[in-house]
Amino acid sequence: MDRGLCYGDGLFETIKVFQNKPLLLDAHFSRLALGCERLGIASDGLKDRFKADISDLLAVNPHSLAVLKLTVTRGAGPRGYFAANNLRPTTISSLSIAPDFTHKAMEGVVLRWCHTPLSINPLLAGIKHLNRLEQVLARKEWDTADISEGLMKDADGFLIEGTMSNIFWVEQGRLYTPELDRSGVAGVLRQTVIDIAARQNNPVLTGRFTETVLKKAEEVFICNSLIDIWPVRKLEVMEWQIGPHTRRIQALLKEEYSV
Amino acid sequence: MDRGLCYGDGLFETIKVFQNKPLLLDAHFSRLALGCERLGIASDGLKDRFKADISDLLAVNPHSLAVLKLTVTRGAGPRGYFAANNLRPTTISSLSIAPDFTHKAMEGVVLRWCHTPLSINPLLAGIKHLNRLEQVLARKEWDTADISEGLMKDADGFLIEGTMSNIFWVEQGRLYTPELDRSGVAGVLRQTVIDIAARQNNPVLTGRFTETVLKKAEEVFICNSLIDIWPVRKLEVMEWQIGPHTRRIQALLKEEYSV
């Protein structure tokens, strides 16, 4: 009867654990709070519940590299879409082994385009809710290990993101990323990159872009909380070198983590 | 780890049980099979698993009026959107008490418009998947008992359906309902009404319509598997009488059930 299962009525966060410490935890909690507000899920006490779970999980089983997944649903309730205000949210915390992606961060990756479109809905854009069928269908479009990620466009054909990552590119020294006010997930790493770039006096430019912008890009990279930053070497017929902006952002992210 | 909870990666059916018999069961299984095909969920053996569940549930606890809910997910799998082909789908069958809606079917109901838009995605349109946040948000727009249902438009402003029902209307004696190839859930009752009307030599006309069509409507009704057919008396400033077409379809549906 949990509405998370019944309707995808909830949110989640995927957090990298490095040397037994969850990275960018406050930023993940902020995005979760934004999601709760958007969906009208009661978020009071939520952070404390998760923090207690996290210290238990990390104490029992220390990890040098792991993934922490936090899920919150609106809770269990009677059948039907109507959500009473008095439901107690369900929280689920899990810790699992994370693959080491250092080689991809160093050597770069190959992408493809996905045909599955991302729908446009400003109410659901940006937050990391549990309605992820579009990503599932997009990720089903390939199953070869040489492709590390697929890029998705919205229903109007604008470039949005990867199935599990956000995208940035460099043109004439300026960083760009798609606006995510109508579709997509505004990743915690995406915001971290935006913040890092702003502090370097090179603010990221956001907007609606079609795929043709990538033809003029000097550098391209994708990011998420788990993979950090992967330079993109190839997207179907387009190819790029791994450039200085990407390497600088990678280095600055590493500094951010060690704070 | 079930992908139903993680990503809404699954489907469900809500079936009315009358005098301990599930109504329109074959039609529900057909829609479920279509959904499995669309999402690439293995459906072999699924019907038999559910049929065994159903006879167990109905044998243990006979009901004159109940709701049978069947849920299938892609199954439990490792973290991440990628869905391996060898997952065993999870099935969940439950039987619960159904409210008696006879008075609403007799006397009609009052509707309102919802502001929450339905996104457009032909890959997900029509099937009854577990990504239902749009319906949840739309249903949160009101909590007064005098409103029985809210109508939703797609992102382009076309009339699609109610949060939990499909809509039909009569204009100059002809039945109409929105095309659901880009948004919405193609209800089993909707298809049943379409089939009944076709057998009466009054085929339902489908298409893309804006809300203005309702101004010219002589009769309006909504339907789903659980509520059957509710005549609509009022939608904000518009009002209708309960007319002969609605009453005829209600009577023919009753015959359909008794077969």
Interface residues (C-beta under 8 A of the other chain):
Chain A: D2 R3 G4 L5 C6 Y7 G8 D9 F12 T14 L39 G40 V67 K69 T71 T73 R74 R79 G80 Y81 F82 A83 S96 T116 P117 S119 I120 N121 L123 L124 H129 L130 N131 R132 L133 E134 Q135 V136 L137 A138 R139 K140 D143 A155 T163 M164
Chain B: D2 R3 G4 L5 C6 Y7 G8 D9 F12 T14 L39 G40 V67 K69 T71 T73 R74 R79 G80 Y81 F82 A83 S96 T116 P117 S119 I120 N121 L123 L124 H129 L130 N131 R132 L133 E134 Q135 V136 L137 A138 R139 K140 D143 A155 T163 M164
